[in-house]
Amino acid sequence: MTSFTSSPCEATRATVVVGFAEALSAPEVVWSLVDSGFDVIAFARKGRLSPLRYSRHVACHEICAPESDLQAAISDLQTLLVSLSRAGDGRNRILLPIDDKAVYLCSKVQLDSSWRLAGPIGDSADVALNKNLQVEAALNAGFAVPKTLFVKSADDIFNSGFDLPFPLILKPAQCVPTYQGRLYKCRHWVCANQDELKSAVAQWSERVPLIIQPFIAGSGEGVFGLVASDGIRAWSAHRRLRMMNPQGSGASACISQPVPADIKPKIQALLHAIKWRGLFMIELLRDRSGNLWFVELNGRSWGSMALSRRQGLEYPAWQVRLAIDQQSQIGKMSPSLRTGLICRNVGRELMHVLFVLRGARSKALTNWPSIWRTLAEVLRIQRGDTFYNWRSDDRKVFVADCYYTMHDNLRRTRI
């Protein structure tokens, strides 16, 4: 396996600011950077606990939660970056957003010449955060994309010749919706019939624009990589074994697999057309007939970063190294990948069991897992299985991750 760890004298002259600390991938991102010799600082929501706050490898600085006051959050982040610039120590300073809300904030702050943004900006940020633009780009690149309708009001659904067949899925058109000066958390709805659709529309209340697509049953897949000036480096892929919520959510367990050969040219075409640089994840859905459908583009660290790192793919550190030196060859000779490697999030696995026990909330979900099979799968730990957010010298992070995953999801979900 080729090592890409930077030499200490080179890497320790760089400080990387990451956020949000509450992001699912935050611990793995921090460890990737620390192991490559970078000094890491994280920005966190004021008053919000997270596993990363228990890490011995990073200091967390609080800013206003953008869900409370968006402009105050941007101002607080700006103030933090200015204060770090005053050190005058000649270091490279890198700002690395690791979730969608941080991508939004980081694209709004003003960076002086001592900072580099290792994330989407300008048109790239627009594409990373707008699912309509992603759908258009994916269609132009040759992906199969479910028919998509963009709606802003109930009239757009009920009084405009709306003709999509049931079942349907409704989800926000923006990855980071805003409402009344705050970032807004908008749920997804799966609707099997007109009554379920009316109920979803009532809950939505026209707060943010939505996209509506046919609901396609299948399994999620992801393709990952790093785009440099000479093309895509360090291709990898995974398949979801289980989602935390079987109705549709992030993975609770995933398994590494080869990148489908027929999808590579489409990904290259899409990323070339939008002039993408840096990390990417293309989320796909394989239906029960074996067809692959485009779901979305993620332009930041993904939840299953643990699985990538268990294969020797240090994407966060490589992203930062490329931000410092665009001519760097980092990640060009990626390690020999191990297929069939399973990585599991313990807190999400436990939540998966609870969601299965709760049962399906839509008649469209006709293939709901059985509780006995679920328990057998979740409780069976095989030799070689790996886990999210485990590190022997930072064990408190793992314990806190299990606790906060359960605590936060139970608080906002009626189970």
Legacy VTK file of the C-alpha trace (Angstrom):
# vtk DataFile Version 3.0
C-alpha trace
ASCII
DATASET POLYDATA
POINTS 415 float
0.000 0.000 0.000
1.403 3.393 -0.958
1.599 5.922 1.863
0.640 9.518 1.176
1.376 10.920 4.630
3.035 14.319 4.387
6.407 14.859 5.964
6.149 16.549 9.381
8.113 19.644 8.374
5.784 20.154 5.415
2.394 19.383 6.920
2.710 20.921 10.385
2.857 24.396 8.827
-0.804 24.048 7.868
-3.838 24.663 10.047
-7.147 23.211 8.864
-10.489 24.512 10.106
-13.308 21.992 9.636
-17.030 22.111 10.328
-19.530 21.427 11.432
-18.254 19.412 14.389
-21.652 17.684 14.500
-21.263 16.204 10.998
-21.425 12.413 10.829
-18.004 12.230 9.183
-16.316 14.768 11.499
-14.246 12.358 13.652
-12.906 10.432 10.653
-12.099 13.672 8.803
-10.202 15.050 11.787
-8.245 11.835 12.250
-7.317 11.755 8.565
-5.931 15.288 8.826
-4.163 14.704 12.141
-2.516 11.527 10.863
-1.175 13.536 7.927
0.442 16.077 10.243
-2.079 18.929 10.087
-3.239 20.982 13.052
-7.027 20.887 13.180
-9.638 23.250 14.602
-13.375 22.599 14.336
-16.301 25.014 14.427
-19.354 23.761 16.306
-22.880 24.954 16.993
-23.111 26.951 20.202
-24.445 24.780 23.008
-24.684 21.633 20.871
-22.840 18.560 22.129
-21.205 16.187 19.661
-18.788 13.224 19.653
-15.979 15.391 18.267
-15.959 17.509 21.445
-14.593 14.426 23.259
-11.618 14.058 20.917
-8.126 14.718 22.194
-6.989 15.696 18.694
-9.039 18.823 17.991
-10.217 22.051 19.624
-13.836 23.079 18.998
-14.829 26.752 18.668
-18.501 27.637 18.951
-20.480 29.736 16.484
-24.170 30.579 16.372
-26.258 27.727 14.989
-27.419 28.697 11.465
-30.750 27.069 12.276
-31.229 29.880 14.832
-29.763 32.855 12.954
-28.064 32.418 9.593
-26.412 35.847 9.414
-25.088 35.530 12.950
-23.576 32.141 12.067
-21.799 33.602 9.029
-20.558 36.531 11.123
-19.291 34.239 13.892
-17.432 32.045 11.405
-15.917 35.144 9.789
-14.755 36.361 13.200
-13.165 33.001 13.991
-11.219 32.965 10.730
-10.028 36.556 11.191
-8.820 35.767 14.705
-6.823 32.795 13.414
-5.310 34.935 10.642
-3.831 37.317 13.207
-1.335 34.697 14.356
0.991 35.816 11.553
3.011 32.599 11.716
3.278 32.025 7.961
1.214 28.842 8.053
-1.042 27.642 5.289
-4.639 28.002 6.455
-7.316 25.806 4.952
-11.087 25.988 5.443
-12.682 22.574 4.895
-16.506 22.284 5.024
-17.572 18.709 5.790
-21.363 18.896 5.571
-23.848 20.716 3.342
-24.633 23.446 5.855
-20.941 24.181 6.264
-20.565 24.261 2.455
-23.252 26.951 2.427
-21.632 29.013 5.209
-18.097 28.667 3.854
-19.226 29.852 0.420
-20.551 33.059 2.054
-17.602 34.144 4.214
-14.908 36.476 2.896
-11.459 34.877 2.996
-8.292 36.935 3.035
-5.142 35.891 1.179
-3.918 33.711 4.047
-6.838 31.276 3.580
-7.719 28.661 0.970
-11.158 27.086 0.717
-10.969 23.305 0.218
-14.589 23.064 -0.846
-17.115 24.254 -3.414
-17.383 27.962 -4.154
-19.275 30.078 -6.693
-20.959 28.032 -9.407
-19.638 24.807 -7.886
-21.323 25.610 -4.576
-24.568 26.339 -6.435
-24.498 22.900 -8.046
-23.472 21.182 -4.806
-26.496 22.650 -3.008
-29.192 22.725 -5.709
-30.798 19.425 -6.720
-32.445 20.942 -9.790
-29.041 21.876 -11.186
-27.756 18.411 -10.312
-30.648 16.711 -12.110
-30.034 18.807 -15.228
-26.305 18.075 -15.208
-26.902 14.349 -14.648
-29.346 14.136 -17.565
-26.864 15.909 -19.838
-24.146 13.451 -18.766
-26.276 10.441 -19.714
-27.462 9.252 -16.284
-30.840 7.661 -15.830
-32.753 10.181 -13.717
-36.298 9.697 -12.394
-38.790 12.184 -13.840
-38.514 15.233 -11.603
-40.988 18.017 -10.899
-40.046 21.247 -9.132
-42.837 22.713 -6.997
-43.185 25.806 -4.811
-46.848 25.609 -3.834
-49.720 23.186 -3.324
-51.259 24.549 -6.542
-48.193 23.309 -8.440
-49.169 19.807 -7.291
-52.955 19.751 -7.333
-53.921 22.269 -10.028
-51.293 22.114 -12.756
-51.754 18.838 -14.622
-49.458 16.989 -12.196
-49.092 13.543 -13.743
-46.488 11.522 -11.842
-47.754 8.077 -10.836
-47.765 6.886 -7.241
-45.790 6.046 -5.186
-43.938 9.369 -4.923
-41.134 10.855 -2.895
-41.096 14.541 -1.912
-37.863 16.171 -0.769
-36.379 19.682 -0.590
-35.002 21.087 -3.839
-32.159 22.753 -1.959
-29.696 20.671 0.056
-29.673 23.544 2.550
-33.149 25.139 2.581
-33.556 28.576 4.152
-36.725 29.901 5.789
-37.263 33.163 7.679
-33.542 33.928 7.984
-32.550 30.504 9.234
-31.393 27.216 7.791
-34.391 24.923 7.784
-34.532 21.161 8.261
-37.089 19.815 5.798
-38.055 16.158 5.986
-38.744 13.746 3.111
-42.143 12.169 2.468
-43.008 8.905 0.707
-46.611 8.866 -0.542
-48.504 5.823 -1.793
-51.752 7.557 -2.715
-53.634 10.843 -2.865
-54.484 10.858 0.845
-50.839 10.444 1.862
-49.861 13.164 -0.627
-52.407 15.607 0.856
-51.095 14.879 4.340
-47.484 15.479 3.221
-48.401 18.758 1.510
-50.155 19.942 4.679
-47.038 19.188 6.743
-44.799 20.878 4.165
-46.841 24.124 4.321
-44.993 25.522 1.286
-42.060 26.615 3.451
-39.382 25.678 0.895
-39.348 24.494 -2.748
-39.598 20.735 -3.278
-38.757 18.236 -5.958
-41.128 15.322 -6.523
-40.041 12.056 -8.139
-41.389 8.519 -8.464
-40.424 6.486 -5.416
-38.118 3.686 -6.592
-37.454 0.749 -4.292
-33.895 -0.520 -4.326
-30.497 -0.296 -2.641
-28.272 2.763 -2.410
-24.802 2.863 -3.898
-22.101 5.509 -3.868
-19.113 6.355 -6.064
-16.344 8.495 -4.608
-13.233 10.231 -5.793
-11.095 13.333 -5.955
-10.976 15.634 -8.982
-7.622 17.279 -9.718
-6.497 19.298 -12.731
-5.590 16.087 -14.576
-8.877 14.274 -13.898
-10.395 11.964 -11.299
-8.135 10.196 -8.824
-8.738 7.512 -6.197
-12.004 6.034 -7.461
-13.921 3.881 -4.970
-17.482 2.685 -4.363
-19.774 1.156 -1.782
-23.253 -0.320 -1.408
-25.585 0.204 1.518
-26.342 -2.985 3.402
-28.827 -1.244 5.693
-30.195 2.268 6.095
-30.807 3.693 9.540
-34.435 4.234 8.511
-35.564 1.656 5.915
-37.864 4.313 4.455
-34.759 6.176 3.304
-31.821 7.690 5.193
-28.071 7.427 5.550
-26.474 4.006 5.833
-26.094 2.179 9.121
-23.894 -0.448 7.426
-22.157 -0.415 4.048
-19.840 -2.651 2.052
-17.071 -1.757 -0.374
-17.436 -2.786 -4.004
-15.806 -2.062 -7.386
-16.842 1.077 -9.248
-19.344 0.029 -11.953
-17.443 0.367 -15.229
-20.416 1.709 -17.183
-20.958 4.585 -14.755
-17.404 6.001 -14.860
-17.769 7.860 -18.209
-21.020 9.466 -17.028
-19.415 10.668 -13.813
-16.457 12.046 -15.741
-18.792 13.856 -18.146
-20.882 15.326 -15.328
-17.935 16.591 -13.278
-16.150 17.949 -16.353
-19.261 19.855 -17.459
-19.661 21.594 -14.096
-15.878 22.218 -13.787
-15.713 20.374 -10.490
-12.599 20.198 -8.307
-11.988 18.279 -5.108
-13.965 15.606 -3.274
-17.166 14.214 -4.684
-19.718 11.515 -3.985
-22.267 10.465 -6.585
-25.216 8.843 -4.836
-27.051 6.230 -6.909
-30.003 3.889 -6.480
-30.067 0.393 -7.974
-33.652 -0.747 -8.459
-34.865 -4.324 -8.192
-34.318 -4.806 -11.937
-30.662 -3.843 -11.636
-30.959 -0.386 -13.195
-28.877 2.451 -11.721
-30.540 5.820 -11.118
-28.886 9.123 -10.279
-29.879 10.487 -6.863
-27.555 13.392 -6.057
-24.049 14.830 -5.987
-22.416 15.461 -2.615
-19.599 17.971 -2.729
-18.157 17.355 0.739
-17.144 14.531 3.042
-19.693 11.718 3.145
-21.097 9.801 6.096
-19.272 6.573 5.257
-15.809 8.200 5.303
-14.877 5.503 7.830
-15.153 2.827 5.134
-12.964 4.849 2.759
-10.300 5.288 5.426
-10.356 1.584 6.333
-9.270 0.986 2.732
-6.389 3.469 2.964
-8.213 6.249 1.120
-7.388 9.418 3.047
-9.679 11.678 1.047
-9.838 14.592 3.543
-6.054 14.873 3.853
-5.673 14.575 0.073
-8.256 17.297 -0.479
-6.325 19.646 1.794
-2.996 18.791 0.184
-4.447 19.631 -3.243
-5.805 22.907 -1.888
-2.280 23.816 -0.787
-0.607 22.616 -3.989
-2.721 22.038 -7.103
0.205 20.243 -8.747
0.478 17.697 -5.937
0.397 14.054 -7.039
-1.386 13.074 -3.824
-4.010 10.348 -4.273
-2.874 9.597 -7.828
-1.584 6.150 -6.882
-4.367 4.981 -4.590
-3.932 1.729 -2.629
-5.197 -1.634 -3.832
-8.794 -1.580 -2.668
-10.394 -4.354 -0.677
-13.868 -5.240 -1.896
-16.403 -6.769 0.473
-15.182 -4.780 3.487
-18.080 -3.977 5.834
-18.208 -0.855 8.001
-20.967 -0.276 10.553
-22.225 2.624 12.655
-23.278 1.114 15.987
-25.687 3.897 16.978
-27.370 3.832 13.578
-27.598 0.043 13.642
-29.513 0.269 16.927
-31.753 2.985 15.459
-32.352 0.715 12.448
-33.796 -1.921 14.777
-36.104 0.666 16.363
-37.307 1.935 12.987
-38.070 -1.627 11.893
-40.013 -2.175 15.112
-41.993 1.018 14.537
-43.070 -0.192 11.117
-43.648 1.452 7.757
-45.316 4.876 7.683
-46.515 4.623 4.073
-48.356 1.974 2.101
-45.714 2.474 -0.588
-43.186 0.647 1.608
-44.244 -2.872 0.731
-40.929 -4.599 1.443
-40.456 -3.621 5.090
-37.783 -5.721 6.861
-38.876 -8.345 9.378
-37.763 -7.764 12.952
-36.264 -11.251 13.372
-34.174 -11.006 10.242
-33.131 -7.496 11.233
-31.993 -8.606 14.673
-30.054 -11.519 13.164
-28.260 -9.225 10.720
-27.499 -6.434 13.177
-26.297 -8.737 15.969
-24.094 -10.852 13.678
-20.598 -9.377 13.796
-18.262 -11.056 11.343
-14.510 -11.281 11.486
-13.121 -8.311 9.623
-16.103 -5.996 10.209
-15.045 -2.426 10.936
-16.830 0.433 12.683
-17.416 4.129 12.191
-15.541 6.538 14.464
-13.410 3.966 16.294
-9.844 4.888 17.227
-7.945 3.254 20.055
-6.421 6.508 21.344
-9.737 8.414 21.102
-12.255 5.912 22.485
-14.501 8.517 24.086
-15.476 9.636 20.573
-16.846 6.183 19.741
-18.884 5.974 22.939
-20.193 9.522 22.517
-21.080 8.821 18.882
-23.253 5.850 19.894
-24.966 7.894 22.596
-25.623 11.063 20.569
-26.780 9.124 17.520
-29.458 7.464 19.626
-30.252 10.571 21.671
-30.564 12.986 18.746
-32.618 10.660 16.553
-34.989 9.628 19.329
-35.524 13.276 20.235
-36.556 14.344 16.752
-38.235 11.104 15.612
-41.425 9.639 16.972
-40.675 5.932 17.391
LINES 1 416
415 0 1 2 3 4 5 6 7 8 9 10 11 12 13 14 15 16 17 18 19 20 21 22 23 24 25 26 27 28 29 30 31 32 33 34 35 36 37 38 39 40 41 42 43 44 45 46 47 48 49 50 51 52 53 54 55 56 57 58 59 60 61 62 63 64 65 66 67 68 69 70 71 72 73 74 75 76 77 78 79 80 81 82 83 84 85 86 87 88 89 90 91 92 93 94 95 96 97 98 99 100 101 102 103 104 105 106 107 108 109 110 111 112 113 114 115 116 117 118 119 120 121 122 123 124 125 126 127 128 129 130 131 132 133 134 135 136 137 138 139 140 141 142 143 144 145 146 147 148 149 150 151 152 153 154 155 156 157 158 159 160 161 162 163 164 165 166 167 168 169 170 171 172 173 174 175 176 177 178 179 180 181 182 183 184 185 186 187 188 189 190 191 192 193 194 195 196 197 198 199 200 201 202 203 204 205 206 207 208 209 210 211 212 213 214 215 216 217 218 219 220 221 222 223 224 225 226 227 228 229 230 231 232 233 234 235 236 237 238 239 240 241 242 243 244 245 246 247 248 249 250 251 252 253 254 255 256 257 258 259 260 261 262 263 264 265 266 267 268 269 270 271 272 273 274 275 276 277 278 279 280 281 282 283 284 285 286 287 288 289 290 291 292 293 294 295 296 297 298 299 300 301 302 303 304 305 306 307 308 309 310 311 312 313 314 315 316 317 318 319 320 321 322 323 324 325 326 327 328 329 330 331 332 333 334 335 336 337 338 339 340 341 342 343 344 345 346 347 348 349 350 351 352 353 354 355 356 357 358 359 360 361 362 363 364 365 366 367 368 369 370 371 372 373 374 375 376 377 378 379 380 381 382 383 384 385 386 387 388 389 390 391 392 393 394 395 396 397 398 399 400 401 402 403 404 405 406 407 408 409 410 411 412 413 414
